[in-house]
């Protein structure tokens, strides 16, 4: 029951009547059916979008790693010119010495003062200086057509023919693969089309 005057109506103190209860606004919220529909729509969107997102993340990862590889080649080349001596790059899992065929575990750039490095364990010996250590690729694979890349004091590669790094994503999707080709001049360039991952 309400007591009203010319300005407003106030509920009367005491017991409320059925009419008073009917005038109370209903509490608004979501029903279980509405929540199930929303969850279903979100599930469909994730099912459609997630594979594309994973592909994009894979492509960005290999692209970044290929840029790091080219950067390390450029660094080795410039250091060989600056120091006037042979600078080498080899795969390394320890960060202190070469380890043949473990490029995915990381690599090092080092000054090869006596010119005896061959990319195998023991290539970094007394008198050689490790200039930079590069970490592993986190699941991606990296192969190289040689055990070692060297630059002479003029910044040219010591290779007689072009050499190639092949960087493949962990899922093996060749569309996201990257390659770095090292010309006889020692200059590295990235390639990202027409590659096939093993």
N, C-alpha and C positions, 0 to 999 in steps of 0.2 A: 504494500500500500504506500502511496506517495502523498505527501503534503505539498500542495502547490500554492504559490502566490502569483502575483502578476509577473514576476521576473523569472522564476525557475521552480522546478519540482525537485524535492528531496525525498529520499525514502524515509518512511516513518520508522521510528525505533520499535523494535519488538519483532514478532514473527513475520517472516516474509510469506507472501502468498504465491500460488502457482503462477499468477499473472506477472508478479515481480520477477520470478525466475526466468520466464520466457523472454523478458526484455533484456536480459543480460546477453551481450554479444557472444557468439560462439568463438572458441579458441581456434585460431587458424594454425595449420601445419601441413606436413606432407603425409600422404597416405603411403602404405607399403607398396601399392601398385605404382605410384608415381616414382618412388625411390628405385624400384626394380627397373623401370623404363630408363631412368637416367643411368643406372649402372650398366645396362645393356648397351646403350648408345656409346658410353665411354669405352666399353669393351670392344665394340666394332671399330671405333676410331683408332684404338691402339693396335688392333689386329691389322688394320690397313696401313697405318703410318709407321709402325715399329721396324719392319724390314727396311724401309727406305732410310730411316734414321740410322740403323746399324750400318748400312752401306755407305752413308755419308761420313760417319765416324771413321770407318775403315779407310776411305779415300783420303780424308784429312790426315790420318795417322801416317800413311805411306808417303804422302806428299811432304809432310813435315820432315820425316826421316830422310827422304831423298835430298831435301834442301840442306839438311845437316851434313850429309855425306859430301855434297858438292862444296859446302863451306870448308870441310876438313881438307879436301883436295886443294882448294884455293889457298888455305892456310899453309899447307906443306910446300906448295909451289913458291909462295912469297917468302917463306923462311929459308928455302934453299938459295934463293937469290940474295936475300939479306945477309945470310951467314957465309955465302960462297962455298957451300959444301953440299954433299948429298943428304937429302931428307927423305925418309921413307914412311910409308903407311902400311901397317899389317894388322891382321886380325889379332885380337888379344882378349882373353877371358880374365887375365890377372891385372892388366893395366901396367905391367912392368916389363913384359916380354911378349914376343909373338907366339901365336898358337895357330898352326895351319888349319884352314877350313872352319874357323869358328867366328866368322864375321858377324853373325847374329848376336854373339855374346859381347860385342864391342870391338873397338880398334884403337890403335895408338898412332900418333905421329911422333917420330923420333929422328934425331940427328945421327946418321950412320957415319961416324968419323973415319972408320977404316974401310968402309965400302964393302963389307963382307956379309951383309944381311941377305937372307934368302926367304924369309917369311916363316921359317920353322922355329921351334923353340931354340933359344940360344942366339937369336939374331941380334938382340940388344945385349951387347957385351960391355966390358970395361971401357970407359971413354965415350960411350954413346950417351946421349941425353934424351930422355922422354920429354917432349914438349907439351903434348896434350893427350888426354885420355878421353875417349868417347864411350858412353855406356851402351849396353845392349838394347835390342829393339823391342823387347817386351812381347815375344810370341811371334813376331813377323820373321820371315826368313830372308837372308841376304847371302847371295852367292857372287863370286868373282871369278873371272876367267884366269886369274893368276893368284899366287900366294902373297904377292907384295907389289906395291906401286912405289917407284922411286923417282925423284926429281934431281936433276944435276944442278950444278951451281948457276947455270943460265936459266933455270926454271923449266927446262924441257923434260919430258918424261923419258926414261931410259928404255921404254918399251919400243920394240921394232914394229909393232902392229897395234891397232886399236884394241882396247880391253873394255870389258863391260861388267858392271855391277847389275844384278837383278834383285829387286826388292819386291817380295810378294807378301800380301797380307796373311794373317793367321788362317783366315777362312779359305785361302787359295783362289779367291776371285780374281781372275786375270784382268778384269776391267779396272781394278783398283791398283794394279801393279805399277811400279815405277822402275826405270832403268837409268843408269848413269854411264855414259860412254866416254872413255878417256881416249882422246886422239893421240897420235904419235907426238904431237907438240906438247902434250901433257894437260891440255885443257879439257875439263869435264863438262858435259852437257847432259841435261835431263831429257829422257824420252818417256812418254806415257801412253803411247798408242801402239797397237799391234804386238803386245807382249803376251807371252804364254807362261803361266806358272806351272812348275812340275807337279 
